[in-house]
Each structure stands twice: as structure tokens, then as C-alpha cells.
Amino acid sequence: MTVYALNLFDVADRDEYLAYSKRSVAEVARYGGKVVALGKFRENVQGEVAGRQVLILVEWPDKDAFDGYCNDPTLADLHAHRENGTSAYVWQLFDRLDDLRPVLKLGS
């Protein structure tokens, strides 16, 4: 089942994040992931969530593909660049829905 990884963050170290971004696209693709949206923070419309500079939405074929990317020991140095290059990181997974019925079911 398709999952989406929502990444929200601030760039804390430009050089570290550049080192991550130069290599991450190919590595994400190797696990079947693809970036489906990139965004730069514009404004907070509603809610008390602090805005982050960057939004990246990645589509993964399934949770196993996401886990493979995250847990691949050959990518430990790559993940370190992401961790060192960002701050205030929010990383959440969402299951793909074709409609909202599963969410709107009584008792959900």
C-alpha cells in the first residue's frame, strides 16, 4: 500500500543539507520513492503548529520501501547529513486513501 512521507524542516546547515540533497534523490528512487511535492513556507493560516522553511512530500510504494531506505546501513552517512543539516524536523507517514470513507467511519 502506498505511503506518503511528509517532511517539514528548517535548514540549519546549508552545506550539510546540500550534501544530503545531492545524493538523496537517487537513493530514494532506488527504493521506489519519488518526491511528489516541494514547498517553501509561505504563511500560517490556522492552527498552532510552528511553520518550517521546507516541505517535501515523498511517495513510497509501501512502508517496507520507506523502512529499507531509512535502515540501509550503506546510507548511514547520508542520513547523518540530513540530521546535521536540518532542525525542527517533522517526519510523518500517511497511508494513501482513495477517499475519506475509512477516516469517516463511525467509531474511527
C-alpha positions as CSV (number, residue, x, y, z in Angstrom):
1,M,0.0,0.0,0.0
2,T,1.3,3.4,-1.0
3,V,2.6,5.6,1.8
4,Y,3.5,9.3,1.9
5,A,6.3,10.7,4.0
6,L,5.7,14.3,5.0
7,N,8.9,16.1,5.7
8,L,8.8,19.6,7.3
9,F,12.0,21.2,8.5
10,D,14.3,24.3,8.7
11,V,17.7,24.3,7.0
12,A,20.2,24.5,9.9
13,D,23.4,24.0,7.9
14,R,23.3,24.7,4.2
15,D,26.5,22.6,3.3
16,E,25.3,19.6,5.2
17,Y,21.8,19.7,3.6
18,L,23.3,20.2,0.2
19,A,25.5,17.0,0.7
20,Y,22.2,15.2,1.6
21,S,20.2,16.5,-1.3
22,K,22.8,15.8,-4.0
23,R,22.7,12.1,-3.2
24,S,19.2,11.6,-1.7
25,V,17.2,11.7,-4.9
26,A,19.0,8.7,-6.5
27,E,18.9,6.8,-3.2
28,V,15.2,7.5,-2.6
29,A,14.5,6.4,-6.2
30,R,16.5,3.2,-5.6
31,Y,13.9,2.2,-3.0
32,G,11.0,3.2,-5.2
33,G,10.3,6.6,-3.6
34,K,9.7,9.8,-5.5
35,V,9.3,13.4,-4.5
36,V,5.8,14.5,-5.4
37,A,5.8,18.0,-3.9
38,L,8.4,20.6,-2.7
39,G,7.4,23.7,-1.0
40,K,8.8,26.8,0.7
41,F,6.8,28.1,3.7
42,R,4.5,31.0,2.9
43,E,2.3,31.6,5.9
44,N,0.4,30.0,8.8
45,V,-3.3,30.2,8.1
46,Q,-4.8,28.3,11.1
47,G,-3.5,26.2,14.0
48,E,-0.7,26.5,16.4
49,V,1.9,24.5,14.5
50,A,5.1,26.4,14.0
51,G,5.9,26.9,10.4
52,R,9.0,25.2,8.8
53,Q,11.0,26.6,5.9
54,V,10.7,23.5,3.7
55,L,8.1,20.9,2.8
56,I,8.9,17.7,1.0
57,L,6.3,15.1,0.2
58,V,7.7,11.7,-0.8
59,E,5.6,8.9,-2.2
60,W,6.8,5.4,-1.4
61,P,5.4,2.1,-2.9
62,D,4.9,0.8,0.7
63,K,6.1,1.0,4.3
64,D,8.8,-1.6,3.6
65,A,10.4,0.6,0.9
66,F,10.4,3.5,3.3
67,D,11.9,1.3,6.0
68,G,14.5,0.0,3.6
69,Y,15.7,3.5,2.8
70,C,15.8,4.5,6.4
71,N,17.5,1.4,7.7
72,D,20.0,0.7,4.9
73,P,23.4,0.6,6.6
74,T,25.2,1.9,3.5
75,L,23.1,5.1,3.8
76,A,24.1,5.9,7.4
77,D,26.4,8.7,6.3
78,L,23.7,10.1,4.0
79,H,21.1,10.2,6.8
80,A,23.7,12.0,9.0
81,H,23.9,14.8,6.5
82,R,20.1,15.2,6.7
83,E,20.1,15.2,10.5
84,N,23.0,17.6,10.7
85,G,21.7,19.9,8.0
86,T,18.2,20.4,9.4
87,S,16.4,21.5,12.6
88,A,12.8,21.4,13.9
89,Y,12.3,18.2,11.7
90,V,8.8,16.7,11.5
91,W,8.6,13.4,9.6
92,Q,5.3,11.7,9.4
93,L,3.9,8.8,7.4
94,F,0.4,8.8,5.8
95,D,-1.4,5.9,4.2
96,R,-2.8,6.6,0.7
97,L,-6.6,6.9,0.6
98,D,-8.8,6.8,-2.4
99,D,-11.5,8.7,-0.5
100,L,-12.2,9.6,3.1
101,R,-14.6,6.8,4.0
102,P,-12.1,4.9,6.1
103,V,-11.5,8.0,8.2
104,L,-15.1,9.0,8.5
105,K,-16.4,5.5,9.5
106,L,-18.3,5.6,12.8
107,G,-16.0,4.7,15.7
108,S,-12.8,5.6,13.9
